[in-house]
């Protein structure tokens, strides 16, 4: 299924409760958006989870659906609530009680990209912000909610792997001297968004692939984990952050020479989590 807002690839037969989603790997930078932005294409992509959708694109072949955004994070952040509106970038919005994401310029309509660089010279109208939310945010989250409901109905539970990437420098800044840096950080909002056994299973899959795994620091999970993670109701959400240095050139925003090898490593992780089906990929 391909829409303006997202791409959804389903397996011929879903084999278990796992769902994979990538809300920040969209890279369709439309001409109207780029005309409004003061950043060039290279700079504006710095907040994108580049190539994360490709790292997990084998999931449907292995029996799990994959939902990916098409709009870029700099245009609209799908890992924010629809009402996290920033008065610093949207006209007609009143100041709200302190929200660290809005204060830092990272509301649902971002004001900045990585490094605090402003995206726009002025402000957007409220009508334009609402149009983006209507056209992109709501369809993506409707599709995600339906996937979760369908999966829980069929398997008794749903496990959403919310796939992201993290700048290498973010890990360095949050690691104590002498301690090994995690290469993958699992965020379950400190046990609120997912059950302990679920998180442990995911950690074993990544660590079994030879990756150093941390939990909740510096990324514990944002809106998606907060809104959908309900372990008591059988819905588990784990935000997965992967060190970009493992598979891409961060400065050039290009796949690294070892990209395909790392993608195969991720295929092994997905296969470890998703029960085998022995079926081919559905044509979508």
Residue frames as qw, qx, qy, qz and C-alpha x, y, z in Angstrom:
[[0.000, 0.890, 0.457, 0.000, 0.00, 0.00, 0.00],
 [0.435, 0.016, 0.039, 0.899, 1.46, 3.32, -1.10],
 [0.027, -0.897, -0.440, 0.002, -0.13, 6.62, -0.06],
 [0.207, 0.850, -0.108, 0.471, 1.02, 10.22, 0.09],
 [0.445, -0.778, 0.302, -0.325, 1.89, 9.76, 3.75],
 [0.545, -0.459, 0.698, -0.079, 3.32, 6.25, 4.07],
 [0.599, 0.298, -0.686, -0.286, 4.27, 2.97, 2.53],
 [0.695, -0.282, 0.546, -0.372, 2.96, -0.23, 4.08],
 [0.527, 0.317, -0.755, -0.227, 4.29, -3.61, 3.03],
 [0.787, -0.270, 0.365, -0.417, 2.53, -6.62, 4.48],
 [0.153, -0.283, 0.934, 0.156, 3.78, -10.19, 4.36],
 [0.490, -0.091, -0.700, -0.512, 1.69, -12.77, 2.53],
 [0.712, -0.514, -0.465, -0.109, 1.05, -14.18, 5.99],
 [0.139, -0.731, 0.427, -0.514, 1.99, -12.43, 9.19],
 [0.716, 0.025, -0.688, 0.112, 3.66, -15.03, 11.36],
 [0.514, -0.339, -0.582, 0.531, 3.67, -13.38, 14.77],
 [0.170, -0.870, -0.409, 0.215, 3.04, -10.27, 16.85],
 [0.439, -0.411, 0.141, 0.786, 5.96, -8.18, 15.55],
 [0.372, 0.876, 0.285, 0.114, 5.45, -4.96, 13.57],
 [0.555, -0.191, 0.101, 0.803, 8.28, -2.79, 12.24],
 [0.187, 0.925, 0.320, 0.079, 7.90, 0.94, 11.58],
 [0.540, -0.080, 0.046, 0.837, 10.21, 3.77, 10.57],
 [0.067, 0.890, 0.434, -0.126, 8.67, 7.22, 11.13],
 [0.167, -0.875, 0.162, 0.425, 11.81, 9.28, 10.48],
 [0.531, -0.176, 0.619, 0.551, 13.33, 7.80, 7.30],
 [0.472, 0.775, 0.421, -0.010, 11.08, 9.70, 4.87],
 [0.424, -0.364, 0.308, 0.770, 13.11, 11.55, 2.25],
 [0.300, 0.611, 0.572, 0.457, 10.63, 13.14, -0.14],
 [0.210, -0.512, -0.147, 0.820, 11.65, 16.78, 0.12],
 [0.392, 0.721, 0.549, 0.160, 9.09, 18.51, -2.06],
 [0.396, 0.376, 0.128, 0.828, 9.94, 21.70, -3.98],
 [0.277, -0.796, -0.218, -0.492, 7.43, 23.81, -2.04],
 [0.749, -0.634, -0.099, 0.162, 8.97, 22.77, 1.26],
 [0.717, -0.070, 0.083, 0.689, 12.53, 23.35, 0.05],
 [0.196, 0.627, 0.203, 0.727, 11.53, 26.78, -1.25],
 [0.463, -0.824, -0.132, -0.300, 10.39, 27.72, 2.27],
 [0.838, -0.442, -0.030, 0.320, 13.50, 26.33, 3.95],
 [0.066, 0.946, -0.316, -0.039, 16.71, 28.28, 4.40],
 [0.566, -0.457, 0.671, 0.146, 18.83, 25.12, 4.61],
 [0.429, 0.430, -0.657, -0.446, 20.25, 23.25, 1.65],
 [0.887, -0.035, -0.327, -0.325, 19.31, 19.64, 0.98],
 [0.613, 0.195, -0.666, 0.377, 22.36, 18.27, 2.75],
 [0.021, -0.230, 0.546, -0.805, 21.83, 20.25, 5.94],
 [0.641, -0.157, 0.060, -0.749, 18.09, 19.63, 6.12],
 [0.847, 0.023, -0.504, -0.170, 18.65, 15.88, 5.95],
 [0.208, 0.415, -0.727, 0.506, 20.70, 15.89, 9.16],
 [0.486, -0.164, 0.555, -0.655, 17.66, 15.06, 11.29],
 [0.826, 0.182, -0.296, -0.444, 16.55, 12.24, 8.96],
 [0.711, -0.306, 0.632, -0.041, 16.95, 8.60, 9.98],
 [0.485, 0.590, -0.480, -0.432, 18.57, 7.99, 6.61],
 [0.494, 0.302, -0.795, -0.180, 18.35, 4.45, 5.22],
 [0.347, -0.154, 0.784, -0.491, 16.71, 2.97, 8.32],
 [0.799, 0.269, 0.153, -0.516, 13.79, 1.80, 6.19],
 [0.682, 0.491, -0.527, -0.127, 16.27, -0.09, 4.00],
 [0.001, 0.418, -0.845, 0.335, 17.89, -1.71, 7.03],
 [0.424, 0.072, 0.783, -0.450, 14.59, -3.38, 7.88],
 [0.567, 0.329, -0.239, -0.717, 13.05, -3.82, 4.43],
 [0.362, 0.129, -0.910, -0.156, 13.36, -7.59, 4.64],
 [0.311, -0.021, 0.699, -0.643, 10.83, -7.78, 7.51],
 [0.743, 0.231, 0.057, -0.625, 7.83, -8.54, 5.25],
 [0.637, 0.346, -0.670, -0.158, 9.72, -11.41, 3.61],
 [0.231, 0.166, -0.868, 0.406, 10.25, -12.82, 7.08],
 [0.314, -0.478, -0.818, -0.052, 6.60, -12.48, 8.15],
 [0.211, -0.602, -0.437, 0.634, 6.23, -9.02, 9.71],
 [0.288, 0.867, 0.344, 0.217, 4.60, -5.85, 8.30],
 [0.485, -0.176, -0.006, 0.857, 6.74, -2.78, 7.67],
 [0.094, 0.922, 0.375, 0.035, 5.33, 0.75, 7.84],
 [0.525, -0.140, 0.059, 0.838, 7.54, 3.63, 6.66],
 [0.109, 0.831, 0.229, -0.496, 6.94, 7.36, 6.40],
 [0.614, 0.520, 0.317, 0.502, 7.40, 9.21, 3.13],
 [0.013, 0.943, 0.000, 0.334, 7.51, 12.80, 4.41],
 [0.562, 0.281, -0.497, 0.598, 10.82, 13.77, 6.06],
 [0.485, -0.535, -0.539, 0.434, 11.14, 14.52, 9.74],
 [0.223, -0.152, -0.037, 0.962, 12.15, 18.14, 9.05],
 [0.257, -0.272, -0.463, -0.803, 8.74, 18.62, 7.40],
 [0.719, -0.409, -0.053, -0.560, 6.64, 16.77, 10.01],
 [0.053, 0.363, -0.875, 0.315, 7.66, 14.68, 12.99],
 [0.723, -0.209, -0.504, -0.424, 5.53, 11.56, 13.34],
 [0.618, -0.182, -0.658, 0.390, 7.10, 10.77, 16.71],
 [0.018, -0.001, 0.340, -0.940, 5.39, 13.79, 18.28],
 [0.200, 0.559, 0.739, -0.319, 1.80, 14.35, 19.35],
 [0.269, 0.603, 0.516, 0.546, -0.36, 16.18, 16.82],
 [0.196, -0.937, -0.243, -0.155, -0.91, 18.99, 19.33],
 [0.637, -0.483, 0.054, 0.598, 2.79, 19.59, 20.10],
 [0.407, 0.793, 0.246, 0.381, 2.65, 22.87, 18.19],
 [0.575, -0.245, -0.104, 0.773, 5.55, 25.29, 18.51],
 [0.095, 0.939, 0.270, -0.189, 4.65, 28.99, 18.74],
 [0.327, -0.645, 0.376, 0.580, 8.20, 29.73, 17.65],
 [0.173, -0.126, 0.748, 0.629, 7.47, 28.44, 14.14],
 [0.011, -0.510, -0.798, -0.320, 3.67, 28.54, 13.79],
 [0.124, -0.252, 0.022, -0.959, 1.62, 31.74, 13.79],
 [0.601, -0.350, -0.193, -0.692, -1.34, 32.02, 16.13],
 [0.773, -0.218, -0.582, 0.127, -0.18, 29.44, 18.67],
 [0.379, -0.831, 0.175, -0.367, -0.16, 30.55, 22.29],
 [0.136, 0.500, -0.787, 0.336, 2.57, 29.60, 24.70],
 [0.849, -0.279, -0.384, -0.233, 1.94, 26.29, 26.40],
 [0.689, -0.662, 0.293, -0.042, 3.23, 24.88, 29.70],
 [0.068, -0.689, 0.689, 0.213, 6.85, 23.82, 29.46],
 [0.958, 0.211, 0.191, -0.043, 7.40, 21.04, 26.95],
 [0.460, -0.589, 0.483, 0.457, 11.08, 20.24, 26.42],
 [0.570, 0.248, 0.645, 0.444, 10.52, 18.99, 22.88],
 [0.235, 0.888, 0.345, 0.191, 8.74, 22.17, 21.83],
 [0.299, -0.912, 0.129, 0.249, 11.22, 24.36, 23.70],
 [0.520, -0.397, 0.571, 0.496, 14.10, 22.78, 21.79],
 [0.339, 0.508, -0.367, -0.701, 12.36, 23.36, 18.46],
 [0.124, 0.118, -0.955, -0.242, 11.37, 19.73, 17.96],
 [0.558, 0.217, 0.467, -0.651, 7.58, 19.82, 18.00],
 [0.699, 0.358, 0.619, -0.012, 5.34, 18.09, 15.47],
 [0.537, 0.807, 0.061, 0.239, 6.32, 20.79, 12.96],
 [0.731, -0.312, -0.066, 0.603, 10.05, 21.10, 13.70],
 [0.047, 0.990, -0.020, -0.128, 11.64, 24.51, 13.92],
 [0.057, -0.774, 0.617, 0.135, 15.23, 23.22, 13.75],
 [0.915, 0.207, -0.346, 0.003, 17.28, 20.29, 12.53],
 [0.853, -0.276, -0.180, 0.404, 20.33, 18.72, 14.17],
 [0.509, 0.036, -0.093, 0.855, 22.64, 21.24, 15.77],
 [0.030, -0.684, -0.439, 0.581, 19.80, 23.68, 16.39],
 [0.130, -0.096, 0.438, 0.884, 19.89, 25.04, 12.83],
 [0.437, 0.442, 0.353, -0.700, 16.68, 26.87, 11.93],
 [0.471, 0.308, 0.770, 0.299, 14.66, 25.43, 9.06],
 [0.208, 0.794, 0.486, 0.300, 12.67, 28.58, 8.18],
 [0.261, 0.278, -0.091, 0.920, 13.34, 32.28, 8.05],
 [0.380, -0.274, 0.110, -0.877, 9.88, 33.18, 9.39],
 [0.432, 0.026, 0.779, -0.453, 6.82, 31.35, 10.64],
 [0.090, -0.211, -0.869, -0.438, 4.26, 29.06, 9.03],
 [0.505, -0.254, -0.052, -0.823, 0.56, 29.79, 9.14],
 [0.511, -0.100, 0.733, -0.438, -1.59, 27.68, 11.42],
 [0.816, 0.391, 0.073, -0.420, -3.54, 26.55, 8.33],
 [0.566, 0.564, -0.598, -0.055, -0.37, 25.18, 6.74],
 [0.103, -0.355, 0.859, -0.355, 0.62, 23.34, 9.91],
 [0.661, 0.107, 0.539, -0.511, -2.86, 21.84, 10.22],
 [0.767, 0.494, -0.225, -0.344, -2.76, 20.78, 6.58],
 [0.333, 0.494, -0.798, 0.091, 0.47, 18.85, 7.10],
 [0.318, -0.158, 0.812, -0.463, -0.94, 17.14, 10.17],
 [0.748, 0.292, 0.279, -0.527, -4.15, 16.23, 8.32],
 [0.724, 0.553, -0.331, -0.247, -2.38, 14.93, 5.21],
 [0.526, 0.454, -0.693, 0.193, 0.53, 13.09, 6.78],
 [0.137, -0.318, 0.752, -0.561, 0.29, 12.67, 10.57],
 [0.701, 0.011, 0.379, -0.604, -3.24, 11.31, 10.84],
 [0.864, 0.311, -0.286, -0.273, -2.98, 8.79, 7.95],
 [0.420, 0.426, -0.758, 0.260, 0.29, 7.40, 9.27],
 [0.202, -0.208, 0.743, -0.603, -1.01, 6.98, 12.80],
 [0.801, 0.103, 0.125, -0.576, -4.31, 5.55, 11.60],
 [0.784, 0.349, -0.504, -0.095, -2.39, 2.90, 9.65],
 [0.221, 0.368, -0.785, 0.447, -0.17, 2.19, 12.67],
 [0.489, -0.131, 0.532, -0.679, -3.11, 1.90, 15.06],
 [0.868, 0.195, -0.093, -0.448, -4.91, -0.46, 12.68],
 [0.615, 0.389, -0.678, 0.107, -1.81, -2.65, 12.35],
 [0.042, -0.284, 0.763, -0.579, -1.52, -2.87, 16.12],
 [0.667, 0.004, 0.341, -0.662, -5.22, -3.68, 16.58],
 [0.849, 0.293, -0.316, -0.304, -5.21, -6.32, 13.82],
 [0.467, 0.392, -0.751, 0.255, -2.06, -7.93, 15.17],
 [0.238, -0.217, 0.702, -0.635, -3.31, -8.04, 18.75],
 [0.785, 0.095, 0.130, -0.599, -6.62, -9.52, 17.59],
 [0.832, 0.331, -0.419, -0.151, -4.84, -12.29, 15.68],
 [0.624, 0.275, -0.634, 0.365, -1.97, -13.11, 18.01],
 [0.626, -0.630, -0.439, 0.137, -3.17, -11.93, 21.41],
 [0.409, -0.726, 0.029, 0.553, -0.46, -9.27, 21.61],
 [0.562, 0.781, 0.051, 0.268, 1.40, -6.79, 19.41],
 [0.623, -0.516, 0.117, 0.576, 5.07, -5.79, 19.55],
 [0.423, 0.898, 0.064, 0.107, 6.00, -2.64, 17.70],
 [0.679, -0.228, 0.127, 0.686, 9.67, -2.14, 16.87],
 [0.187, 0.969, 0.129, -0.093, 9.93, 1.61, 16.29],
 [0.819, 0.076, 0.146, 0.549, 13.08, 1.88, 14.18],
 [0.024, 0.998, -0.048, -0.039, 15.39, 4.91, 14.45],
 [0.761, 0.253, -0.188, 0.568, 19.01, 5.94, 14.12],
 [0.405, -0.888, -0.071, 0.206, 21.16, 8.11, 16.38],
 [0.368, 0.843, -0.333, 0.207, 24.14, 10.34, 15.62],
 [0.795, 0.047, -0.453, 0.400, 27.39, 8.78, 16.75],
 [0.174, 0.393, -0.359, 0.829, 28.24, 11.93, 18.71],
 [0.614, -0.492, -0.036, -0.616, 25.06, 11.55, 20.76],
 [0.930, -0.220, -0.285, 0.070, 26.38, 8.26, 22.11],
 [0.590, 0.250, -0.354, 0.681, 29.82, 9.67, 22.82],
 [0.124, -0.519, 0.171, -0.829, 28.30, 12.56, 24.79],
 [0.733, -0.425, 0.060, -0.528, 26.30, 10.23, 27.03],
 [0.933, -0.025, -0.325, 0.149, 28.92, 7.59, 27.70],
 [0.514, -0.824, 0.227, 0.069, 31.22, 7.79, 30.71],
 [0.287, 0.732, -0.618, -0.026, 34.95, 7.71, 30.01],
 [0.113, -0.363, 0.916, -0.126, 36.25, 4.17, 29.92],
 [0.612, 0.218, 0.669, -0.359, 32.85, 2.60, 29.38],
 [0.258, 0.113, 0.783, 0.554, 32.01, 0.89, 26.08],
 [0.348, 0.215, -0.052, -0.911, 29.55, 2.86, 23.95],
 [0.594, 0.322, 0.708, -0.206, 26.27, 1.14, 23.14],
 [0.071, -0.085, 0.656, 0.747, 25.71, 0.62, 19.42],
 [0.333, -0.442, -0.661, -0.507, 21.99, 0.04, 19.86],
 [0.123, -0.031, 0.557, -0.821, 19.76, 1.70, 22.45],
 [0.259, -0.442, -0.820, -0.256, 16.39, 0.16, 23.30],
 [0.154, -0.141, 0.281, -0.937, 13.84, 2.59, 24.69],
 [0.337, -0.426, -0.824, -0.162, 10.83, 1.28, 26.61],
 [0.277, -0.679, 0.009, -0.680, 10.24, 4.41, 28.71],
 [0.066, -0.390, 0.756, -0.522, 11.83, 2.62, 31.66],
 [0.036, 0.115, 0.980, -0.156, 9.46, -0.33, 31.52],
 [0.392, 0.392, 0.381, -0.740, 6.25, 1.62, 30.91],
 [0.541, 0.477, -0.286, -0.631, 5.95, 0.96, 27.15],
 [0.736, 0.249, -0.601, -0.186, 6.90, -2.73, 27.00],
 [0.891, -0.431, 0.046, -0.132, 7.05, -5.80, 29.18],
 [0.369, -0.715, 0.583, 0.118, 10.37, -6.94, 30.61],
 [0.730, -0.010, 0.661, 0.173, 10.40, -10.28, 28.77],
 [0.601, 0.752, 0.256, 0.086, 9.68, -8.57, 25.45],
 [0.084, 0.946, -0.314, -0.001, 12.55, -6.12, 25.88],
 [0.547, -0.506, 0.657, 0.112, 14.89, -8.88, 26.98],
 [0.783, 0.303, 0.525, 0.142, 14.03, -10.91, 23.89],
 [0.461, 0.879, 0.038, 0.116, 14.81, -7.94, 21.64],
 [0.210, -0.859, 0.467, 0.025, 18.05, -7.25, 23.50],
 [0.721, -0.221, 0.640, 0.147, 19.15, -10.85, 23.07],
 [0.727, 0.577, 0.342, 0.145, 18.49, -10.67, 19.32],
 [0.275, 0.934, -0.177, 0.142, 20.71, -7.59, 18.91],
 [0.376, -0.727, 0.574, -0.024, 23.43, -8.68, 21.32],
 [0.840, 0.008, 0.536, 0.087, 23.45, -12.11, 19.69],
 [0.661, 0.710, 0.126, 0.210, 24.37, -10.34, 16.45],
 [0.702, 0.012, -0.112, 0.703, 27.46, -8.98, 18.19],
 [0.045, 0.680, 0.100, 0.725, 26.12, -5.49, 18.94],
 [0.229, -0.108, -0.608, 0.753, 26.53, -3.65, 22.25],
 [0.266, -0.620, -0.580, -0.457, 23.07, -2.85, 23.58],
 [0.070, -0.010, -0.498, 0.864, 22.00, -0.20, 26.07],
 [0.131, -0.630, -0.758, -0.109, 18.62, 0.75, 27.46],
 [0.158, -0.879, -0.448, 0.028, 16.82, 4.08, 27.74],
 [0.253, -0.863, 0.124, 0.420, 19.88, 6.32, 27.70],
 [0.004, 0.202, 0.193, -0.960, 20.12, 8.67, 25.97],
 [0.441, -0.036, -0.402, -0.802, 16.85, 7.73, 24.24],
 [0.275, 0.041, 0.850, -0.447, 13.98, 6.27, 26.26],
 [0.121, 0.471, 0.831, 0.268, 11.25, 6.56, 23.64],
 [0.095, 0.061, 0.011, -0.994, 9.08, 9.47, 22.56],
 [0.565, 0.081, 0.079, -0.817, 5.47, 9.91, 21.45],
 [0.702, 0.107, -0.599, -0.369, 4.97, 6.56, 19.70],
 [0.421, 0.012, -0.841, 0.339, 6.18, 4.59, 22.71],
 [0.125, 0.058, 0.521, -0.842, 4.19, 6.78, 25.07],
 [0.564, 0.125, -0.061, -0.814, 0.95, 6.70, 23.06],
 [0.788, 0.131, -0.467, -0.380, 0.85, 3.06, 22.01],
 [0.383, 0.221, -0.846, 0.297, 2.80, 1.12, 24.59],
 [0.664, -0.361, 0.183, -0.629, 0.28, -0.61, 26.87],
 [0.224, 0.277, -0.932, 0.067, 1.88, -3.83, 28.16],
 [0.356, 0.080, 0.750, -0.552, -1.08, -4.55, 30.45],
 [0.693, 0.462, 0.195, -0.518, -3.26, -4.68, 27.32],
 [0.832, 0.116, 0.490, 0.235, -0.81, -6.75, 25.31],
 [0.515, 0.820, 0.049, 0.247, 0.69, -3.89, 23.28],
 [0.671, -0.519, 0.137, 0.511, 4.44, -3.45, 23.61],
 [0.461, 0.870, -0.032, 0.173, 6.51, -0.70, 21.97],
 [0.702, -0.455, 0.175, 0.518, 10.29, -0.65, 21.91],
 [0.335, 0.926, -0.140, -0.099, 12.11, 2.24, 20.28],
 [0.871, -0.081, 0.216, 0.434, 15.32, 0.99, 18.63],
 [0.130, 0.956, -0.215, -0.153, 18.11, 3.51, 18.04],
 [0.910, 0.094, 0.154, 0.372, 21.06, 2.36, 15.93],
 [0.342, -0.674, 0.246, 0.607, 24.40, 4.17, 15.80],
 [0.608, 0.764, 0.016, -0.214, 24.60, 5.73, 12.33],
 [0.004, -0.748, 0.640, 0.174, 28.36, 5.21, 12.20],
 [0.625, -0.111, 0.773, -0.010, 27.74, 1.47, 11.85],
 [0.581, 0.399, 0.685, 0.185, 26.26, 1.73, 8.37],
 [0.365, 0.853, 0.292, 0.231, 26.53, 5.24, 6.90],
 [0.436, 0.120, -0.069, 0.889, 28.78, 8.21, 6.30],
 [0.108, -0.743, -0.545, 0.374, 27.06, 10.80, 8.49],
 [0.119, -0.546, 0.129, 0.819, 28.74, 13.81, 6.88],
 [0.092, 0.138, -0.656, -0.736, 27.85, 12.82, 3.32],
 [0.670, 0.174, 0.413, -0.591, 24.56, 11.08, 4.25],
 [0.644, 0.394, -0.566, -0.332, 25.54, 8.10, 2.13],
 [0.974, -0.214, 0.000, -0.079, 25.59, 4.37, 2.84],
 [0.312, -0.711, 0.618, 0.123, 28.96, 3.22, 4.09],
 [0.397, 0.407, -0.774, -0.279, 30.90, 0.56, 2.15],
 [0.065, 0.023, -0.975, 0.213, 29.73, -2.01, 4.68],
 [0.515, -0.002, 0.134, -0.847, 26.06, -1.08, 4.40],
 [0.774, 0.056, -0.467, -0.424, 24.89, -4.32, 2.80],
 [0.494, 0.079, -0.804, 0.321, 26.78, -6.40, 5.33],
 [0.114, -0.004, 0.573, -0.811, 25.15, -4.48, 8.17],
 [0.649, 0.036, -0.134, -0.748, 21.75, -4.87, 6.51],
 [0.712, 0.046, -0.691, -0.117, 22.34, -8.63, 6.48],
 [0.211, 0.049, -0.749, 0.626, 23.16, -8.42, 10.17],
 [0.412, 0.035, 0.268, -0.870, 19.79, -6.69, 10.73],
 [0.719, 0.054, -0.484, -0.496, 18.10, -9.43, 8.70],
 [0.513, 0.022, -0.821, 0.252, 19.49, -11.91, 11.18],
 [0.080, 0.021, 0.561, -0.824, 18.09, -9.87, 14.07],
 [0.600, 0.066, -0.069, -0.794, 14.66, -9.69, 12.47],
 [0.703, 0.072, -0.668, -0.235, 14.72, -13.43, 11.72],
 [0.278, 0.042, -0.811, 0.513, 15.60, -14.11, 15.35],
 [0.266, 0.100, 0.433, -0.856, 12.49, -12.20, 16.46],
 [0.661, 0.225, -0.103, -0.708, 9.92, -13.14, 13.83],
 [0.723, -0.025, 0.685, -0.090, 8.71, -16.76, 13.66],
 [0.090, -0.223, 0.739, 0.630, 9.58, -18.33, 10.28],
 [0.651, 0.399, 0.261, -0.591, 6.85, -18.53, 7.66],
 [0.473, -0.030, 0.784, 0.400, 8.51, -19.89, 4.58],
 [0.420, 0.747, 0.514, 0.015, 6.39, -17.61, 2.39],
 [0.462, 0.271, 0.231, 0.812, 7.37, -15.04, -0.20],
 [0.038, -0.283, -0.192, 0.939, 6.84, -11.30, -0.07],
 [0.341, 0.685, 0.624, -0.161, 3.36, -10.07, -0.88],
 [0.310, 0.328, 0.373, 0.810, 3.04, -7.88, -3.95],
 [0.080, -0.743, -0.450, 0.489, 1.93, -4.41, -2.82]]
